[in-house]
Amino acid sequence: MVRNFTDWNSVRNYKIFGRGISMKFISETLTENYAKQICNWKYEGEYSIYNYPKWDKIFSENWGITIEQTRENEFSAIVDKCTNLYGYIRILDKNDYLLIGLGLKPSLCGQGLGTILMEILKQQCNIRYGNKKIVLEVRSFNKRAITCYKKAGFKAVDTYKKETPMGYGEFIKMEFTDQI
């Protein structure tokens, strides 16, 4: 199922790479093919903590990204008009709030596209859930992401350590403070 922004009355063309190039992004269901592509993304250095294990491993462990129904309900692929995968977003309804997550293709990091993904994510939250509180968790070392989230209207509200399937670490909990 393709969810183009025209369905939401919010088509946006974004200028990327600072060269006046306009690009329209489309949000669509995260297919198994897209999920497998994400498993092949490789971040460098300290960001390698975000590298997914091989598909067969996470499939055998029933990670959410491997389960078709979970992908359909919680995940969206962010693609261009040629269906090139740029990133993905995830929205988990936790009753009192929405827990969000996103990933950007490693070769595209540091080019301003995280801001675009955040806008798409906030729009989807608003359309699907109204003004429900939006929360995210980010590893405390990830200054690049924290800066992006602050620009998108999120504020740090807590810091804590926890274990995740991707490894133990210190996290900052951030909440969206503005209305769309």
HELIX and SHEET records of a PDB file:
HELIX    1   1 PHE A    5  TRP A    8  5                                   4    
HELIX    2   2 GLU A   32  ASN A   40  1                                   9    
HELIX    3   3 GLY A   45  TYR A   50  5                                   6    
HELIX    4   4 TRP A   55  SER A   60  1                                   6    
HELIX    5   5 GLY A   64  THR A   66  5                                   3    
HELIX    6   6 GLU A   68  GLU A   74  1                                   7    
HELIX    7   7 PRO A  106  LEU A  108  5                                   3    
HELIX    8   8 LEU A  113  TYR A  129  1                                  17    
HELIX    9   9 LYS A  143  LYS A  151  1                                   9    
SHEET    1   A 8 VAL A   2  ARG A   3  0                                        
SHEET    2   A 8 ILE A  26  THR A  29 -1                                        
SHEET    3   A 8 PHE A  75  VAL A  79 -1                                        
SHEET    4   A 8 LEU A  85  ASP A  93 -1                                        
SHEET    5   A 8 LEU A  98  LEU A 104 -1                                        
SHEET    6   A 8 ILE A 134  ARG A 139  1                                        
SHEET    7   A 8 GLY A 169  PHE A 176 -1                                        
SHEET    8   A 8 PHE A 154  LYS A 162 -1                                        
SHEET    1   B 2 ASN A  13  ILE A  16  0                                        
SHEET    2   B 2 ILE A  21  LYS A  24 -1                                        
END                                                                             
